[in-house]
Amino acid sequence: MMGYDGWGFGMHALWWLFWVVLIVGVIFALLQGSGRREARRETPYEILQRRYAEGEISKDEYEERKRTLGHDG
């Protein structure tokens, strides 16, 4: 009589488990990766603030560009 002995059924179940875990892992990785790409872009004023904080521009240049942007903050 042909049928599964203890190992045959166990190996079959392990292959199904392997494929399910693999597919779920790939889907999870894709969903996690897509969340990282949705980074918020800096506004021009935030870029100006960052450049001033990092010392790339002087205080006078910062004030002039801030007036140009029309930002009173």
PDB file of N, CA, C, O and CB in Angstrom:
ATOM      1  N   MET A   1       0.839  -1.178   0.000  1.00  0.00           N
ATOM      2  CA  MET A   1       0.000   0.000   0.000  1.00  0.00           C
ATOM      3  C   MET A   1       0.890   1.249   0.000  1.00  0.00           C
ATOM      4  O   MET A   1       1.844   1.338   0.772  1.00  0.00           O
ATOM      5  CB  MET A   1      -0.958  -0.006   1.222  1.00  0.00           C
ATOM      6  N   MET A   2       0.570   2.206  -0.868  1.00  0.00           N
ATOM      7  CA  MET A   2       1.355   3.433  -0.956  1.00  0.00           C
ATOM      8  C   MET A   2       0.717   4.494  -0.061  1.00  0.00           C
ATOM      9  O   MET A   2      -0.507   4.598   0.016  1.00  0.00           O
ATOM     10  CB  MET A   2       1.450   3.934  -2.431  1.00  0.00           C
ATOM     11  N   GLY A   3       1.505   5.232   0.573  1.00  0.00           N
ATOM     12  CA  GLY A   3       1.001   6.288   1.446  1.00  0.00           C
ATOM     13  C   GLY A   3       2.169   6.988   2.115  1.00  0.00           C
ATOM     14  O   GLY A   3       3.337   6.708   1.847  1.00  0.00           O
ATOM     15  N   TYR A   4       1.819   7.883   2.971  1.00  0.00           N
ATOM     16  CA  TYR A   4       2.860   8.621   3.690  1.00  0.00           C
ATOM     17  C   TYR A   4       3.266   7.837   4.918  1.00  0.00           C
ATOM     18  O   TYR A   4       2.429   7.415   5.716  1.00  0.00           O
ATOM     19  CB  TYR A   4       2.375  10.038   4.084  1.00  0.00           C
ATOM     20  N   ASP A   5       4.554   7.652   5.052  1.00  0.00           N
ATOM     21  CA  ASP A   5       5.017   7.159   6.334  1.00  0.00           C
ATOM     22  C   ASP A   5       5.249   8.400   7.198  1.00  0.00           C
ATOM     23  O   ASP A   5       4.903   9.498   6.761  1.00  0.00           O
ATOM     24  CB  ASP A   5       6.331   6.268   6.194  1.00  0.00           C
ATOM     25  N   GLY A   6       5.783   8.288   8.331  1.00  0.00           N
ATOM     26  CA  GLY A   6       5.972   9.433   9.213  1.00  0.00           C
ATOM     27  C   GLY A   6       6.790  10.549   8.589  1.00  0.00           C
ATOM     28  O   GLY A   6       6.470  11.723   8.773  1.00  0.00           O
ATOM     29  N   TRP A   7       7.845  10.204   7.852  1.00  0.00           N
ATOM     30  CA  TRP A   7       8.725  11.214   7.257  1.00  0.00           C
ATOM     31  C   TRP A   7       8.097  11.876   6.051  1.00  0.00           C
ATOM     32  O   TRP A   7       8.259  13.081   5.860  1.00  0.00           O
ATOM     33  CB  TRP A   7      10.044  10.593   6.863  1.00  0.00           C
ATOM     34  N   GLY A   8       7.391  11.127   5.238  1.00  0.00           N
ATOM     35  CA  GLY A   8       6.813  11.697   4.022  1.00  0.00           C
ATOM     36  C   GLY A   8       5.838  12.811   4.318  1.00  0.00           C
ATOM     37  O   GLY A   8       5.912  13.872   3.698  1.00  0.00           O
ATOM     38  N   PHE A   9       4.941  12.603   5.233  1.00  0.00           N
ATOM     39  CA  PHE A   9       3.973  13.634   5.575  1.00  0.00           C
ATOM     40  C   PHE A   9       4.654  14.812   6.261  1.00  0.00           C
ATOM     41  O   PHE A   9       4.313  15.968   6.010  1.00  0.00           O
ATOM     42  CB  PHE A   9       2.879  13.059   6.473  1.00  0.00           C
ATOM     43  N   GLY A  10       5.610  14.514   7.119  1.00  0.00           N
ATOM     44  CA  GLY A  10       6.323  15.583   7.821  1.00  0.00           C
ATOM     45  C   GLY A  10       7.099  16.470   6.873  1.00  0.00           C
ATOM     46  O   GLY A  10       7.097  17.690   7.034  1.00  0.00           O
ATOM     47  N   MET A  11       7.759  15.890   5.894  1.00  0.00           N
ATOM     48  CA  MET A  11       8.519  16.678   4.919  1.00  0.00           C
ATOM     49  C   MET A  11       7.588  17.512   4.056  1.00  0.00           C
ATOM     50  O   MET A  11       7.897  18.657   3.727  1.00  0.00           O
ATOM     51  CB  MET A  11       9.375  15.762   4.035  1.00  0.00           C
ATOM     52  N   HIS A  12       6.442  16.937   3.689  1.00  0.00           N
ATOM     53  CA  HIS A  12       5.463  17.671   2.883  1.00  0.00           C
ATOM     54  C   HIS A  12       4.972  18.899   3.658  1.00  0.00           C
ATOM     55  O   HIS A  12       4.872  19.990   3.096  1.00  0.00           O
ATOM     56  CB  HIS A  12       4.264  16.752   2.497  1.00  0.00           C
ATOM     57  N   ALA A  13       4.673  18.723   4.915  1.00  0.00           N
ATOM     58  CA  ALA A  13       4.214  19.843   5.745  1.00  0.00           C
ATOM     59  C   ALA A  13       5.310  20.886   5.916  1.00  0.00           C
ATOM     60  O   ALA A  13       5.028  22.085   5.931  1.00  0.00           O
ATOM     61  CB  ALA A  13       3.753  19.340   7.119  1.00  0.00           C
ATOM     62  N   LEU A  14       6.558  20.442   6.047  1.00  0.00           N
ATOM     63  CA  LEU A  14       7.662  21.395   6.198  1.00  0.00           C
ATOM     64  C   LEU A  14       7.857  22.225   4.926  1.00  0.00           C
ATOM     65  O   LEU A  14       8.176  23.411   5.014  1.00  0.00           O
ATOM     66  CB  LEU A  14       8.964  20.653   6.545  1.00  0.00           C
ATOM     67  N   TRP A  15       7.673  21.631   3.760  1.00  0.00           N
ATOM     68  CA  TRP A  15       7.795  22.395   2.521  1.00  0.00           C
ATOM     69  C   TRP A  15       6.698  23.447   2.428  1.00  0.00           C
ATOM     70  O   TRP A  15       6.960  24.581   2.025  1.00  0.00           O
ATOM     71  CB  TRP A  15       7.738  21.462   1.304  1.00  0.00           C
ATOM     72  N   TRP A  16       5.479  23.085   2.796  1.00  0.00           N
ATOM     73  CA  TRP A  16       4.401  24.076   2.798  1.00  0.00           C
ATOM     74  C   TRP A  16       4.718  25.203   3.777  1.00  0.00           C
ATOM     75  O   TRP A  16       4.529  26.377   3.457  1.00  0.00           O
ATOM     76  CB  TRP A  16       3.053  23.413   3.160  1.00  0.00           C
ATOM     77  N   LEU A  17       5.190  24.858   4.943  1.00  0.00           N
ATOM     78  CA  LEU A  17       5.550  25.860   5.942  1.00  0.00           C
ATOM     79  C   LEU A  17       6.673  26.761   5.427  1.00  0.00           C
ATOM     80  O   LEU A  17       6.636  27.977   5.615  1.00  0.00           O
ATOM     81  CB  LEU A  17       5.972  25.181   7.255  1.00  0.00           C
ATOM     82  N   PHE A  18       7.664  26.163   4.783  1.00  0.00           N
ATOM     83  CA  PHE A  18       8.774  26.929   4.219  1.00  0.00           C
ATOM     84  C   PHE A  18       8.262  27.984   3.228  1.00  0.00           C
ATOM     85  O   PHE A  18       8.651  29.149   3.308  1.00  0.00           O
ATOM     86  CB  PHE A  18       9.776  25.984   3.525  1.00  0.00           C
ATOM     87  N   TRP A  19       7.397  27.577   2.300  1.00  0.00           N
ATOM     88  CA  TRP A  19       6.900  28.506   1.284  1.00  0.00           C
ATOM     89  C   TRP A  19       6.014  29.590   1.886  1.00  0.00           C
ATOM     90  O   TRP A  19       6.082  30.744   1.463  1.00  0.00           O
ATOM     91  CB  TRP A  19       6.129  27.748   0.215  1.00  0.00           C
ATOM     92  N   VAL A  20       5.201  29.246   2.847  1.00  0.00           N
ATOM     93  CA  VAL A  20       4.348  30.251   3.498  1.00  0.00           C
ATOM     94  C   VAL A  20       5.205  31.286   4.220  1.00  0.00           C
ATOM     95  O   VAL A  20       4.968  32.487   4.097  1.00  0.00           O
ATOM     96  CB  VAL A  20       3.370  29.578   4.493  1.00  0.00           C
ATOM     97  N   VAL A  21       6.199  30.822   4.973  1.00  0.00           N
ATOM     98  CA  VAL A  21       7.082  31.741   5.695  1.00  0.00           C
ATOM     99  C   VAL A  21       7.863  32.619   4.715  1.00  0.00           C
ATOM    100  O   VAL A  21       8.041  33.813   4.955  1.00  0.00           O
ATOM    101  CB  VAL A  21       8.056  30.955   6.602  1.00  0.00           C
ATOM    102  N   LEU A  22       8.321  32.035   3.625  1.00  0.00           N
ATOM    103  CA  LEU A  22       9.061  32.804   2.625  1.00  0.00           C
ATOM    104  C   LEU A  22       8.194  33.894   1.994  1.00  0.00           C
ATOM    105  O   LEU A  22       8.630  35.038   1.867  1.00  0.00           O
ATOM    106  CB  LEU A  22       9.597  31.875   1.540  1.00  0.00           C
ATOM    107  N   ILE A  23       6.982  33.546   1.605  1.00  0.00           N
ATOM    108  CA  ILE A  23       6.086  34.528   0.975  1.00  0.00           C
ATOM    109  C   ILE A  23       5.708  35.633   1.960  1.00  0.00           C
ATOM    110  O   ILE A  23       5.704  36.810   1.601  1.00  0.00           O
ATOM    111  CB  ILE A  23       4.812  33.835   0.444  1.00  0.00           C
ATOM    112  N   VAL A  24       5.393  35.262   3.186  1.00  0.00           N
ATOM    113  CA  VAL A  24       5.056  36.272   4.201  1.00  0.00           C
ATOM    114  C   VAL A  24       6.258  37.175   4.467  1.00  0.00           C
ATOM    115  O   VAL A  24       6.097  38.384   4.633  1.00  0.00           O
ATOM    116  CB  VAL A  24       4.591  35.593   5.518  1.00  0.00           C
ATOM    117  N   GLY A  25       7.448  36.605   4.510  1.00  0.00           N
ATOM    118  CA  GLY A  25       8.653  37.409   4.725  1.00  0.00           C
ATOM    119  C   GLY A  25       8.905  38.403   3.602  1.00  0.00           C
ATOM    120  O   GLY A  25       9.279  39.548   3.857  1.00  0.00           O
ATOM    121  N   VAL A  26       8.704  37.974   2.368  1.00  0.00           N
ATOM    122  CA  VAL A  26       8.900  38.871   1.218  1.00  0.00           C
ATOM    123  C   VAL A  26       7.874  40.001   1.257  1.00  0.00           C
ATOM    124  O   VAL A  26       8.222  41.160   1.033  1.00  0.00           O
ATOM    125  CB  VAL A  26       8.788  38.086  -0.123  1.00  0.00           C
ATOM    126  N   ILE A  27       6.619  39.675   1.539  1.00  0.00           N
ATOM    127  CA  ILE A  27       5.583  40.712   1.617  1.00  0.00           C
ATOM    128  C   ILE A  27       5.899  41.695   2.741  1.00  0.00           C
ATOM    129  O   ILE A  27       5.767  42.906   2.560  1.00  0.00           O
ATOM    130  CB  ILE A  27       4.189  40.077   1.837  1.00  0.00           C
ATOM    131  N   PHE A  28       6.307  41.191   3.881  1.00  0.00           N
ATOM    132  CA  PHE A  28       6.660  42.059   5.004  1.00  0.00           C
ATOM    133  C   PHE A  28       7.822  42.982   4.642  1.00  0.00           C
ATOM    134  O   PHE A  28       7.790  44.171   4.959  1.00  0.00           O
ATOM    135  CB  PHE A  28       7.018  41.218   6.235  1.00  0.00           C
ATOM    136  N   ALA A  29       8.843  42.446   3.984  1.00  0.00           N
ATOM    137  CA  ALA A  29      10.005  43.254   3.595  1.00  0.00           C
ATOM    138  C   ALA A  29       9.610  44.343   2.603  1.00  0.00           C
ATOM    139  O   ALA A  29      10.095  45.472   2.689  1.00  0.00           O
ATOM    140  CB  ALA A  29      11.098  42.361   2.986  1.00  0.00           C
ATOM    141  N   LEU A  30       8.736  44.008   1.667  1.00  0.00           N
ATOM    142  CA  LEU A  30       8.288  45.007   0.692  1.00  0.00           C
ATOM    143  C   LEU A  30       7.484  46.114   1.362  1.00  0.00           C
ATOM    144  O   LEU A  30       7.642  47.288   1.026  1.00  0.00           O
ATOM    145  CB  LEU A  30       7.448  44.344  -0.403  1.00  0.00           C
ATOM    146  N   LEU A  31       6.633  45.751   2.298  1.00  0.00           N
ATOM    147  CA  LEU A  31       5.839  46.768   2.990  1.00  0.00           C
ATOM    148  C   LEU A  31       6.719  47.661   3.856  1.00  0.00           C
ATOM    149  O   LEU A  31       6.487  48.868   3.926  1.00  0.00           O
ATOM    150  CB  LEU A  31       4.760  46.107   3.848  1.00  0.00           C
ATOM    151  N   GLN A  32       7.708  47.099   4.506  1.00  0.00           N
ATOM    152  CA  GLN A  32       8.621  47.891   5.325  1.00  0.00           C
ATOM    153  C   GLN A  32       9.459  48.818   4.451  1.00  0.00           C
ATOM    154  O   GLN A  32       9.695  49.968   4.821  1.00  0.00           O
ATOM    155  CB  GLN A  32       9.533  46.975   6.155  1.00  0.00           C
ATOM    156  N   GLY A  33       9.901  48.339   3.316  1.00  0.00           N
ATOM    157  CA  GLY A  33      10.717  49.140   2.409  1.00  0.00           C
ATOM    158  C   GLY A  33       9.957  50.307   1.833  1.00  0.00           C
ATOM    159  O   GLY A  33      10.536  51.376   1.638  1.00  0.00           O
ATOM    160  N   SER A  34       8.673  50.141   1.553  1.00  0.00           N
ATOM    161  CA  SER A  34       7.895  51.218   0.959  1.00  0.00           C
ATOM    162  C   SER A  34       7.659  52.341   1.962  1.00  0.00           C
ATOM    163  O   SER A  34       7.512  53.494   1.557  1.00  0.00           O
ATOM    164  CB  SER A  34       6.562  50.687   0.439  1.00  0.00           C
ATOM    165  N   GLY A  35       7.618  52.044   3.243  1.00  0.00           N
ATOM    166  CA  GLY A  35       7.423  53.071   4.257  1.00  0.00           C
ATOM    167  C   GLY A  35       8.596  54.011   4.368  1.00  0.00           C
ATOM    168  O   GLY A  35       8.429  55.179   4.717  1.00  0.00           O
ATOM    169  N   ARG A  36       9.769  53.521   4.080  1.00  0.00           N
ATOM    170  CA  ARG A  36      10.971  54.354   4.175  1.00  0.00           C
ATOM    171  C   ARG A  36      11.050  55.371   3.053  1.00  0.00           C
ATOM    172  O   ARG A  36      11.655  56.429   3.224  1.00  0.00           O
ATOM    173  CB  ARG A  36      12.211  53.486   4.162  1.00  0.00           C
ATOM    174  N   ARG A  37      10.459  55.077   1.923  1.00  0.00           N
ATOM    175  CA  ARG A  37      10.541  55.990   0.789  1.00  0.00           C
ATOM    176  C   ARG A  37       9.635  57.199   0.930  1.00  0.00           C
ATOM    177  O   ARG A  37       9.748  58.146   0.152  1.00  0.00           O
ATOM    178  CB  ARG A  37      10.205  55.263  -0.472  1.00  0.00           C
ATOM    179  N   GLU A  38       8.750  57.185   1.891  1.00  0.00           N
ATOM    180  CA  GLU A  38       7.800  58.275   2.044  1.00  0.00           C
ATOM    181  C   GLU A  38       8.324  59.351   2.981  1.00  0.00           C
ATOM    182  O   GLU A  38       7.578  59.886   3.801  1.00  0.00           O
ATOM    183  CB  GLU A  38       6.477  57.745   2.553  1.00  0.00           C
ATOM    184  N   ALA A  39       9.578  59.660   2.862  1.00  0.00           N
ATOM    185  CA  ALA A  39      10.182  60.677   3.722  1.00  0.00           C
ATOM    186  C   ALA A  39       9.617  62.052   3.349  1.00  0.00           C
ATOM    187  O   ALA A  39       9.432  62.364   2.172  1.00  0.00           O
ATOM    188  CB  ALA A  39      11.741  60.662   3.593  1.00  0.00           C
ATOM    189  N   ARG A  40       9.355  62.849   4.356  1.00  0.00           N
ATOM    190  CA  ARG A  40       8.813  64.185   4.141  1.00  0.00           C
ATOM    191  C   ARG A  40       9.915  65.089   3.600  1.00  0.00           C
ATOM    192  O   ARG A  40      11.049  65.071   4.080  1.00  0.00           O
ATOM    193  CB  ARG A  40       8.216  64.764   5.454  1.00  0.00           C
ATOM    194  N   ARG A  41       9.561  65.869   2.604  1.00  0.00           N
ATOM    195  CA  ARG A  41      10.539  66.805   2.031  1.00  0.00           C
ATOM    196  C   ARG A  41      10.619  68.059   2.883  1.00  0.00           C
ATOM    197  O   ARG A  41       9.621  68.512   3.442  1.00  0.00           O
ATOM    198  CB  ARG A  41      10.168  67.172   0.573  1.00  0.00           C
ATOM    199  N   GLU A  42      11.820  68.611   2.976  1.00  0.00           N
ATOM    200  CA  GLU A  42      12.017  69.844   3.731  1.00  0.00           C
ATOM    201  C   GLU A  42      11.442  71.022   2.967  1.00  0.00           C
ATOM    202  O   GLU A  42      11.508  71.079   1.739  1.00  0.00           O
ATOM    203  CB  GLU A  42      13.507  70.073   4.023  1.00  0.00           C
ATOM    204  N   THR A  43      10.882  71.954   3.708  1.00  0.00           N
ATOM    205  CA  THR A  43      10.420  73.200   3.091  1.00  0.00           C
ATOM    206  C   THR A  43      11.645  74.091   2.866  1.00  0.00           C
ATOM    207  O   THR A  43      12.691  73.872   3.477  1.00  0.00           O
ATOM    208  CB  THR A  43       9.337  73.927   3.992  1.00  0.00           C
ATOM    209  N   PRO A  44      11.520  75.095   1.989  1.00  0.00           N
ATOM    210  CA  PRO A  44      12.656  75.997   1.778  1.00  0.00           C
ATOM    211  C   PRO A  44      13.127  76.670   3.073  1.00  0.00           C
ATOM    212  O   PRO A  44      14.324  76.878   3.268  1.00  0.00           O
ATOM    213  CB  PRO A  44      12.285  77.060   0.761  1.00  0.00           C
ATOM    214  N   TYR A  45      12.174  77.012   3.958  1.00  0.00           N
ATOM    215  CA  TYR A  45      12.560  77.642   5.217  1.00  0.00           C
ATOM    216  C   TYR A  45      13.316  76.664   6.111  1.00  0.00           C
ATOM    217  O   TYR A  45      14.273  77.060   6.775  1.00  0.00           O
ATOM    218  CB  TYR A  45      11.325  78.175   5.946  1.00  0.00           C
ATOM    219  N   GLU A  46      12.913  75.408   6.141  1.00  0.00           N
ATOM    220  CA  GLU A  46      13.624  74.405   6.936  1.00  0.00           C
ATOM    221  C   GLU A  46      15.034  74.180   6.406  1.00  0.00           C
ATOM    222  O   GLU A  46      15.969  73.986   7.182  1.00  0.00           O
ATOM    223  CB  GLU A  46      12.852  73.085   6.944  1.00  0.00           C
ATOM    224  N   ILE A  47      15.185  74.206   5.093  1.00  0.00           N
ATOM    225  CA  ILE A  47      16.519  74.074   4.497  1.00  0.00           C
ATOM    226  C   ILE A  47      17.389  75.258   4.910  1.00  0.00           C
ATOM    227  O   ILE A  47      18.560  75.094   5.254  1.00  0.00           O
ATOM    228  CB  ILE A  47      16.426  73.981   2.948  1.00  0.00           C
ATOM    229  N   LEU A  48      16.799  76.454   4.871  1.00  0.00           N
ATOM    230  CA  LEU A  48      17.525  77.659   5.265  1.00  0.00           C
ATOM    231  C   LEU A  48      17.953  77.566   6.730  1.00  0.00           C
ATOM    232  O   LEU A  48      19.096  77.882   7.061  1.00  0.00           O
ATOM    233  CB  LEU A  48      16.655  78.914   5.037  1.00  0.00           C
ATOM    234  N   GLN A  49      17.048  77.136   7.603  1.00  0.00           N
ATOM    235  CA  GLN A  49      17.385  76.986   9.014  1.00  0.00           C
ATOM    236  C   GLN A  49      18.512  75.971   9.214  1.00  0.00           C
ATOM    237  O   GLN A  49      19.439  76.203   9.990  1.00  0.00           O
ATOM    238  CB  GLN A  49      16.150  76.563   9.809  1.00  0.00           C
ATOM    239  N   ARG A  50      18.420  74.853   8.510  1.00  0.00           N
ATOM    240  CA  ARG A  50      19.442  73.813   8.654  1.00  0.00           C
ATOM    241  C   ARG A  50      20.799  74.329   8.177  1.00  0.00           C
ATOM    242  O   ARG A  50      21.815  74.096   8.832  1.00  0.00           O
ATOM    243  CB  ARG A  50      19.044  72.546   7.863  1.00  0.00           C
ATOM    244  N   ARG A  51      20.820  75.024   7.049  1.00  0.00           N
ATOM    245  CA  ARG A  51      22.090  75.545   6.522  1.00  0.00           C
ATOM    246  C   ARG A  51      22.711  76.566   7.472  1.00  0.00           C
ATOM    247  O   ARG A  51      23.930  76.610   7.637  1.00  0.00           O
ATOM    248  CB  ARG A  51      21.873  76.183   5.142  1.00  0.00           C
ATOM    249  N   TYR A  52      21.861  77.388   8.096  1.00  0.00           N
ATOM    250  CA  TYR A  52      22.372  78.365   9.065  1.00  0.00           C
ATOM    251  C   TYR A  52      22.904  77.648  10.313  1.00  0.00           C
ATOM    252  O   TYR A  52      23.961  78.003  10.835  1.00  0.00           O
ATOM    253  CB  TYR A  52      21.259  79.378   9.457  1.00  0.00           C
ATOM    254  N   ALA A  53      22.176  76.656  10.778  1.00  0.00           N
ATOM    255  CA  ALA A  53      22.592  75.909  11.965  1.00  0.00           C
ATOM    256  C   ALA A  53      23.909  75.170  11.732  1.00  0.00           C
ATOM    257  O   ALA A  53      24.722  75.035  12.647  1.00  0.00           O
ATOM    258  CB  ALA A  53      21.504  74.918  12.370  1.00  0.00           C
ATOM    259  N   GLU A  54      24.113  74.693  10.505  1.00  0.00           N
ATOM    260  CA  GLU A  54      25.348  73.966  10.196  1.00  0.00           C
ATOM    261  C   GLU A  54      26.508  74.889   9.862  1.00  0.00           C
ATOM    262  O   GLU A  54      27.625  74.426   9.631  1.00  0.00           O
ATOM    263  CB  GLU A  54      25.114  73.022   9.045  1.00  0.00           C
ATOM    264  N   GLY A  55      26.250  76.204   9.833  1.00  0.00           N
ATOM    265  CA  GLY A  55      27.306  77.166   9.579  1.00  0.00           C
ATOM    266  C   GLY A  55      27.635  77.366   8.108  1.00  0.00           C
ATOM    267  O   GLY A  55      28.678  77.932   7.782  1.00  0.00           O
ATOM    268  N   GLU A  56      26.773  76.919   7.225  1.00  0.00           N
ATOM    269  CA  GLU A  56      27.026  77.082   5.784  1.00  0.00           C
ATOM    270  C   GLU A  56      26.824  78.520   5.331  1.00  0.00           C
ATOM    271  O   GLU A  56      27.457  78.966   4.374  1.00  0.00           O
ATOM    272  CB  GLU A  56      26.115  76.160   4.979  1.00  0.00           C
ATOM    273  N   ILE A  57      25.937  79.255   6.020  1.00  0.00           N
ATOM    274  CA  ILE A  57      25.670  80.642   5.647  1.00  0.00           C
ATOM    275  C   ILE A  57      25.794  81.521   6.890  1.00  0.00           C
ATOM    276  O   ILE A  57      25.641  81.057   8.020  1.00  0.00           O
ATOM    277  CB  ILE A  57      24.254  80.788   5.001  1.00  0.00           C
ATOM    278  N   SER A  58      26.073  82.790   6.652  1.00  0.00           N
ATOM    279  CA  SER A  58      26.242  83.736   7.764  1.00  0.00           C
ATOM    280  C   SER A  58      24.880  84.215   8.258  1.00  0.00           C
ATOM    281  O   SER A  58      23.849  83.955   7.638  1.00  0.00           O
ATOM    282  CB  SER A  58      27.112  84.946   7.331  1.00  0.00           C
ATOM    283  N   LYS A  59      24.899  84.924   9.397  1.00  0.00           N
ATOM    284  CA  LYS A  59      23.657  85.452   9.954  1.00  0.00           C
ATOM    285  C   LYS A  59      23.026  86.456   9.003  1.00  0.00           C
ATOM    286  O   LYS A  59      21.809  86.451   8.819  1.00  0.00           O
ATOM    287  CB  LYS A  59      23.910  86.103  11.317  1.00  0.00           C
ATOM    288  N   ASP A  60      23.846  87.326   8.389  1.00  0.00           N
ATOM    289  CA  ASP A  60      23.307  88.317   7.455  1.00  0.00           C
ATOM    290  C   ASP A  60      22.648  87.635   6.249  1.00  0.00           C
ATOM    291  O   ASP A  60      21.567  88.030   5.813  1.00  0.00           O
ATOM    292  CB  ASP A  60      24.423  89.268   6.982  1.00  0.00           C
ATOM    293  N   GLU A  61      23.317  86.612   5.724  1.00  0.00           N
ATOM    294  CA  GLU A  61      22.763  85.891   4.577  1.00  0.00           C
ATOM    295  C   GLU A  61      21.472  85.172   4.978  1.00  0.00           C
ATOM    296  O   GLU A  61      20.512  85.123   4.210  1.00  0.00           O
ATOM    297  CB  GLU A  61      23.796  84.878   4.018  1.00  0.00           C
ATOM    298  N   TYR A  62      21.465  84.619   6.188  1.00  0.00           N
ATOM    299  CA  TYR A  62      20.266  83.943   6.693  1.00  0.00           C
ATOM    300  C   TYR A  62      19.100  84.924   6.768  1.00  0.00           C
ATOM    301  O   TYR A  62      18.006  84.627   6.290  1.00  0.00           O
ATOM    302  CB  TYR A  62      20.533  83.317   8.084  1.00  0.00           C
ATOM    303  N   GLU A  63      19.332  86.096   7.369  1.00  0.00           N
ATOM    304  CA  GLU A  63      18.269  87.100   7.517  1.00  0.00           C
ATOM    305  C   GLU A  63      17.762  87.578   6.155  1.00  0.00           C
ATOM    306  O   GLU A  63      16.558  87.740   5.955  1.00  0.00           O
ATOM    307  CB  GLU A  63      18.776  88.299   8.336  1.00  0.00           C
ATOM    308  N   GLU A  64      18.687  87.800   5.228  1.00  0.00           N
ATOM    309  CA  GLU A  64      18.292  88.259   3.890  1.00  0.00           C
ATOM    310  C   GLU A  64      17.434  87.211   3.172  1.00  0.00           C
ATOM    311  O   GLU A  64      16.406  87.542   2.582  1.00  0.00           O
ATOM    312  CB  GLU A  64      19.541  88.581   3.047  1.00  0.00           C
ATOM    313  N   ARG A  65      17.854  85.979   3.228  1.00  0.00           N
ATOM    314  CA  ARG A  65      17.098  84.916   2.555  1.00  0.00           C
ATOM    315  C   ARG A  65      15.757  84.666   3.251  1.00  0.00           C
ATOM    316  O   ARG A  65      14.772  84.317   2.602  1.00  0.00           O
ATOM    317  CB  ARG A  65      17.924  83.614   2.516  1.00  0.00           C
ATOM    318  N   LYS A  66      15.725  84.845   4.570  1.00  0.00           N
ATOM    319  CA  LYS A  66      14.481  84.675   5.301  1.00  0.00           C
ATOM    320  C   LYS A  66      13.468  85.752   4.860  1.00  0.00           C
ATOM    321  O   LYS A  66      12.286  85.466   4.672  1.00  0.00           O
ATOM    322  CB  LYS A  66      14.737  84.747   6.837  1.00  0.00           C
ATOM    323  N   ARG A  67      13.955  86.987   4.700  1.00  0.00           N
ATOM    324  CA  ARG A  67      13.071  88.035   4.198  1.00  0.00           C
ATOM    325  C   ARG A  67      12.604  87.734   2.779  1.00  0.00           C
ATOM    326  O   ARG A  67      11.446  87.968   2.433  1.00  0.00           O
ATOM    327  CB  ARG A  67      13.776  89.387   4.240  1.00  0.00           C
ATOM    328  N   THR A  68      13.512  87.214   1.964  1.00  0.00           N
ATOM    329  CA  THR A  68      13.157  86.869   0.579  1.00  0.00           C
ATOM    330  C   THR A  68      12.055  85.807   0.539  1.00  0.00           C
ATOM    331  O   THR A  68      11.155  85.859  -0.299  1.00  0.00           O
ATOM    332  CB  THR A  68      14.399  86.368  -0.185  1.00  0.00           C
ATOM    333  N   LEU A  69      12.143  84.849   1.454  1.00  0.00           N
ATOM    334  CA  LEU A  69      11.123  83.799   1.515  1.00  0.00           C
ATOM    335  C   LEU A  69       9.811  84.325   2.106  1.00  0.00           C
ATOM    336  O   LEU A  69       8.769  83.681   1.979  1.00  0.00           O
ATOM    337  CB  LEU A  69      11.633  82.614   2.345  1.00  0.00           C
ATOM    338  N   GLY A  70       9.863  85.495   2.750  1.00  0.00           N
ATOM    339  CA  GLY A  70       8.659  86.071   3.333  1.00  0.00           C
ATOM    340  C   GLY A  70       8.240  85.370   4.611  1.00  0.00           C
ATOM    341  O   GLY A  70       7.054  85.283   4.929  1.00  0.00           O
ATOM    342  N   HIS A  71       9.217  84.878   5.331  1.00  0.00           N
ATOM    343  CA  HIS A  71       8.913  84.138   6.569  1.00  0.00           C
ATOM    344  C   HIS A  71       9.322  84.992   7.749  1.00  0.00           C
ATOM    345  O   HIS A  71      10.484  85.380   7.868  1.00  0.00           O
ATOM    346  CB  HIS A  71       9.645  82.751   6.609  1.00  0.00           C
ATOM    347  N   ASP A  72       8.369  85.287   8.626  1.00  0.00           N
ATOM    348  CA  ASP A  72       8.659  86.126   9.774  1.00  0.00           C
ATOM    349  C   ASP A  72       9.138  85.337  10.986  1.00  0.00           C
ATOM    350  O   ASP A  72       9.730  85.905  11.903  1.00  0.00           O
ATOM    351  CB  ASP A  72       7.445  86.913  10.139  1.00  0.00           C
ATOM    352  N   GLY A  73       8.882  84.018  10.994  1.00  0.00           N
ATOM    353  CA  GLY A  73       9.157  83.144  12.129  1.00  0.00           C
ATOM    354  C   GLY A  73      10.554  83.188  12.567  1.00  0.00           C
ATOM    355  O   GLY A  73      10.925  82.498  13.517  1.00  0.00           O
TER     356      GLY A  73
END
